[in-house]
């Protein structure tokens, strides 16, 4: 598994974009989709008061939905990164909502037996499975309920992530488009400054053209290849605009973009690794079943497409 500090930095970058959940723009927590319906059902039979804990809360999208549905509840969220909760900072419900940032899901700083509803959307599966199950059972009160949305290994979400990772790996390769652009930019700037191109400039341009062709071939092969098309367009604009006076700025922008793609690669690789097959899900949930013999699992589908596992249960003791 990716080192904790690298994971935290990669996800902190993502939450800084303002996204409310890890698949932002695809499957909303509120609205008319399958995930929204799951959470409405999870909140519908809740008592007037209680304490909800959201594991892997990110920017608090699920806590925001819970804050609207569970008016009398205390809400706590845990995330390994340093997320941003603009809706909370704006003053909504701040007196009953608590965020534990840079905190592992396996070690939540709350007393045992105090959680009435433990939730997670695309979060709990990223933790150490045995440890997080033990921690969840420690935290849940007698009769406490569990509601989870978990990445499915065969879902459209995971398939899109696999395409994105192939694209990111190609871009970041030693002979990929990012390195080829870094190599050719100084030559293009020198050319616009009046310098005649030498052998090194010709070789750099040929390497850039090869990298562009490789990217185009992968675009044709993938179902989703947005990052490739965006990168191709971006570096072409750089080559058109670069000159001796802005070369340093262009290289800095390219380095920053490379860092963003590296962080995206960490997140995407981790997402794919966290997604579960039926066998893996059953193994993960086995630790819950002694305390929750009536634990229910199902799949969530939207527009005919498989998107996630859904898990609901209640502590029997």
Phi, psi and omega per residue, in radians:
X1 nan 2.598 -3.137
X2 -1.089 2.470 3.142
X3 -0.971 2.552 -3.035
X4 -1.007 -0.761 -3.089
X5 -1.172 -0.639 3.103
X6 -1.165 -0.745 3.102
X7 -1.059 -0.812 -3.117
X8 -1.054 -0.783 -3.138
X9 -1.120 -0.730 -3.114
X10 -1.115 -0.748 -3.131
X11 -1.317 -0.574 3.078
X12 -1.068 -0.716 3.074
X13 -1.002 -0.752 -3.088
X14 -1.167 -0.828 -3.102
X15 -1.156 -0.451 3.099
X16 -1.121 -0.314 3.103
X17 -1.286 -0.241 3.139
X18 1.668 0.020 3.109
X19 -1.070 2.541 -3.125
X20 -1.598 -0.337 3.058
X21 -2.684 2.992 -2.913
X22 -1.261 -0.255 3.035
X23 -2.057 0.824 -3.032
X24 -1.032 2.436 3.115
X25 1.544 -0.025 -3.107
X26 -2.061 -1.011 -3.054
X27 -2.270 1.737 -2.972
X28 -1.325 2.616 3.085
X29 -1.301 -0.526 3.096
X30 -2.072 2.653 -3.119
X31 2.209 -2.520 -3.034
X32 -1.959 0.048 -3.067
X33 -1.385 3.118 -3.071
X34 -1.152 -0.698 -3.138
X35 -1.182 -0.735 3.102
X36 -1.061 -0.717 3.129
X37 -1.127 -0.659 3.101
X38 -1.053 -0.799 -3.103
X39 -1.255 -0.584 3.052
X40 -1.056 -0.726 3.126
X41 -1.172 -0.657 -3.125
X42 -1.159 -0.579 -3.105
X43 -1.559 -0.321 -2.946
X44 -1.107 -0.693 -3.053
X45 -1.748 0.371 -3.137
X46 -1.319 2.545 3.053
X47 -1.188 3.085 -3.050
X48 -1.177 -0.517 -3.105
X49 -2.362 2.702 3.113
X50 2.990 -3.023 -3.137
X51 -2.282 2.067 3.111
X52 -1.786 2.399 3.020
X53 -2.111 2.189 3.124
X54 -1.884 2.087 -3.112
X55 -1.626 2.293 -3.072
X56 1.173 0.876 -2.942
X57 -1.278 -0.333 -3.121
X58 1.026 -2.347 3.141
X59 -1.450 0.259 2.983
X60 1.404 0.432 3.125
X61 -1.026 -0.749 3.132
X62 -1.248 -0.647 3.089
X63 -1.146 -0.592 3.091
X64 -1.117 -0.789 3.091
X65 -1.086 -0.710 3.122
X66 -1.155 -0.660 3.134
X67 -1.062 -0.584 3.132
X68 -1.367 -0.592 -3.066
X69 -1.547 -0.525 -3.032
X70 -2.039 1.316 -2.980
X71 -1.092 -0.541 -3.078
X72 -1.695 0.169 -3.031
X73 -1.687 2.631 2.903
X74 -1.527 2.426 -3.064
X75 -2.184 2.282 3.079
X76 -2.215 2.503 3.097
X77 -2.299 2.561 -3.129
X78 -2.210 2.354 3.062
X79 -2.617 2.517 -3.140
X80 -1.213 -0.474 -3.096
X81 -1.593 -2.968 3.050
X82 -1.949 1.397 -3.077
X83 -1.289 2.964 3.128
X84 -2.040 2.256 3.100
X85 -2.041 1.354 -3.065
X86 -1.067 -0.602 -3.139
X87 -1.177 -0.511 3.100
X88 -1.393 -0.708 3.128
X89 -1.128 -0.417 3.114
X90 -1.298 -0.090 3.025
X91 1.852 0.054 -3.140
X92 -1.396 2.141 2.956
X93 1.026 0.379 -3.077
X94 -1.078 -0.428 -3.089
X95 -1.334 -0.270 -3.110
X96 -2.111 0.152 -3.102
X97 -2.113 2.345 -3.102
X98 -2.274 2.316 3.106
X99 -2.030 2.217 3.026
X100 -1.786 1.643 3.140
X101 -1.460 2.744 -3.134
X102 0.877 0.774 -3.098
X103 -2.234 2.328 3.137
X104 -1.317 2.446 3.093
X105 -1.103 -0.413 -3.114
X106 -1.383 -0.148 -3.111
X107 -2.490 1.395 -3.081
X108 -1.583 2.237 -3.082
X109 -1.418 1.042 3.075
X110 -2.287 2.662 -3.126
X111 -1.163 2.699 3.111
X112 -1.142 2.544 3.018
X113 1.190 0.471 -3.064
X114 -1.960 -0.024 -3.060
X115 -1.816 2.197 -3.133
X116 -1.621 -0.448 3.083
X117 -2.537 2.067 3.114
X118 -1.856 2.143 -3.070
X119 -2.140 2.809 2.981
X120 -2.893 2.353 2.999
X121 -2.123 1.976 -3.124
X122 0.911 0.854 -3.102
X123 -2.410 -0.964 -2.990
X124 -1.086 -0.495 -3.100
X125 -1.232 -0.251 3.109
X126 -1.389 -0.287 -3.092
X127 -1.447 2.940 2.961
X128 -1.107 2.128 -2.955
X129 -1.091 -0.876 -3.103
X130 -1.108 -0.761 -3.104
X131 -1.169 -0.723 -3.077
X132 -1.262 -0.550 3.063
X133 -1.136 -0.808 3.101
X134 -1.035 -0.720 -3.119
X135 -1.197 -0.709 3.117
X136 -1.075 -0.772 3.134
X137 -1.180 -0.578 3.065
X138 -1.118 -0.694 -3.037
X139 -1.384 -0.574 -3.042
X140 -1.195 2.340 3.063
X141 -1.310 2.811 3.009
X142 -0.947 2.222 -3.066
X143 1.426 -0.021 -3.140
X144 -1.095 2.553 -3.026
X145 -1.867 2.718 -3.124
X146 -2.141 2.326 3.073
X147 -2.478 2.079 -3.023
X148 -2.323 2.470 2.895
X149 -2.043 2.140 -2.954
X150 -2.202 2.468 3.096
X151 -1.017 2.301 3.098
X152 -1.739 2.327 -3.063
X153 -1.100 -0.393 -3.098
X154 -1.910 0.244 -3.086
X155 -1.366 2.856 3.054
X156 -1.118 -0.536 3.115
X157 -1.086 -0.790 -3.134
X158 -1.238 -0.643 3.114
X159 -1.119 -0.739 3.101
X160 -1.113 -0.707 3.119
X161 -1.087 -0.683 3.130
X162 -1.116 -0.701 3.069
X163 -1.095 -0.778 -3.121
X164 -1.095 -0.678 -3.128
X165 -1.164 -0.695 3.070
X166 -1.043 -0.718 3.125
X167 -1.150 -0.778 -3.134
X168 -1.113 -0.706 3.124
X169 -1.109 -0.693 3.121
X170 -1.148 -0.773 -3.124
X171 -1.093 -0.628 -3.055
X172 -1.551 -0.054 -3.107
X173 -1.109 2.762 -3.133
X174 -1.010 -0.566 3.097
X175 -1.860 0.358 -3.113
X176 -1.418 -3.119 -2.993
X177 -1.199 -0.588 -3.127
X178 -1.168 -0.842 3.124
X179 -1.137 -0.659 3.130
X180 -1.137 -0.639 3.118
X181 -1.217 -0.728 3.091
X182 -1.017 -0.673 -3.109
X183 -1.272 -0.613 -3.020
X184 -1.549 -0.406 -3.079
X185 -0.993 -0.816 -3.138
X186 -1.043 -0.615 3.134
X187 -1.203 -0.689 3.104
X188 -1.147 -0.685 3.107
X189 -1.124 -0.740 3.136
X190 -1.123 -0.677 3.117
X191 -1.057 -0.738 3.138
X192 -1.288 -0.288 3.051
X193 -1.532 0.051 3.073
X194 1.765 0.043 -3.117
X195 -1.473 2.395 3.107
X196 -1.278 2.390 -3.133
X197 -1.250 2.374 3.082
X198 -1.778 -2.942 -3.118
X199 -1.066 -0.711 -3.129
X200 -1.086 -0.650 3.126
X201 -1.160 -0.726 3.113
X202 -1.115 -0.730 3.139
X203 -1.155 -0.686 3.117
X204 -1.127 -0.698 3.128
X205 -1.163 -0.699 3.111
X206 -1.117 -0.715 3.110
X207 -1.122 -0.684 3.089
X208 -1.100 -0.781 -3.138
X209 -1.096 -0.696 3.094
X210 -1.092 -0.753 -3.138
X211 -1.125 -0.653 3.082
X212 -1.139 -0.721 3.117
X213 -1.136 -0.726 3.119
X214 -1.074 -0.715 3.122
X215 -1.125 -0.737 3.137
X216 -1.114 -0.681 3.106
X217 -1.105 -0.691 3.140
X218 -1.254 -0.595 3.051
X219 -0.965 -0.765 -3.126
X220 -1.186 -0.464 -3.053
X221 -1.536 -0.386 -3.026
X222 -1.697 2.628 3.051
X223 -1.247 -0.694 3.138
X224 -2.239 2.096 -3.072
X225 -2.448 0.612 -3.072
X226 -0.982 -0.763 -3.047
X227 -1.127 -0.559 3.108
X228 -1.188 -0.850 3.137
X229 -1.083 -0.715 3.128
X230 -1.127 -0.715 -3.134
X231 -1.200 -0.735 3.102
X232 -1.018 -0.818 3.140
X233 -1.110 -0.706 -3.107
X234 -1.147 -0.781 -3.103
X235 -1.272 -0.537 3.052
X236 -1.110 -0.719 3.079
X237 -1.093 -0.681 3.092
X238 -1.058 -0.780 -3.117
X239 -1.131 -0.624 3.130
X240 -1.211 -0.623 -2.987
X241 -1.651 -0.287 -3.001
X242 -1.234 2.511 3.052
X243 -2.669 3.006 -3.063
X244 -0.973 -0.550 -3.072
X245 -1.329 -0.368 -3.102
X246 -2.118 0.187 -3.101
X247 -1.032 -0.808 -3.109
X248 -1.049 -0.768 3.129
X249 -1.105 -0.724 3.141
X250 -1.104 -0.745 3.133
X251 -1.155 -0.637 3.091
X252 -1.130 -0.756 3.107
X253 -1.086 -0.715 3.141
X254 -1.164 -0.683 3.098
X255 -1.124 -0.708 3.117
X256 -1.126 -0.706 3.113
X257 -1.145 -0.692 3.095
X258 -1.066 -0.692 3.100
X259 -1.130 -0.687 3.114
X260 -1.104 -0.739 3.135
X261 -1.194 -0.587 3.084
X262 -1.137 -0.706 3.088
X263 -1.147 -0.711 3.095
X264 -1.081 -0.640 3.111
X265 -1.130 -0.721 3.087
X266 -1.048 -0.841 -3.113
X267 -1.109 -0.779 -3.055
X268 -1.202 -0.740 3.113
X269 -1.079 -0.722 -3.139
X270 -1.164 -0.667 3.106
X271 -1.059 -0.788 -3.139
X272 -1.117 -0.742 3.141
X273 -1.162 -0.527 -3.109
X274 -1.367 -0.439 -3.092
X275 -1.076 2.500 -2.980
X276 -2.024 2.425 2.890
X277 -1.373 3.032 3.077
X278 -1.030 -0.768 -3.139
X279 -1.080 -0.751 3.136
X280 -1.169 -0.689 3.102
X281 -1.094 -0.788 3.136
X282 -1.067 -0.708 3.111
X283 -1.123 -0.702 3.122
X284 -1.129 -0.766 -3.055
X285 -1.380 -0.214 -3.130
X286 -0.997 -0.611 -3.141
X287 -1.173 -0.395 3.118
X288 -1.488 -0.452 -2.846
X289 -1.183 -0.497 3.110
X290 -1.115 -0.696 3.110
X291 -1.489 -0.331 -3.102
X292 -2.314 1.252 -3.070
X293 -1.101 -0.395 -3.113
X294 -1.701 0.380 -3.137
X295 -1.003 2.302 -3.092
X296 -1.986 2.410 3.060
X297 -2.191 2.574 3.095
X298 -2.697 3.086 3.048
X299 -1.933 2.601 3.056
X300 -1.829 2.333 3.120
X301 -2.251 2.532 3.106
X302 -2.402 2.224 -3.096
X303 0.930 0.654 3.108
X304 1.387 0.025 -3.083
X305 -1.861 2.370 3.074
X306 -1.212 2.260 -3.105
X307 -2.150 -0.434 -3.053
X308 -3.008 2.876 2.869
X309 -1.493 2.584 3.015
X310 -2.190 2.372 -3.084
X311 -2.319 2.304 3.051
X312 -2.448 2.495 3.101
X313 -2.970 3.037 3.122
X314 -2.443 2.503 3.127
X315 -1.189 2.265 -3.055
X316 -1.436 -0.468 -3.048
X317 -1.504 nan nan
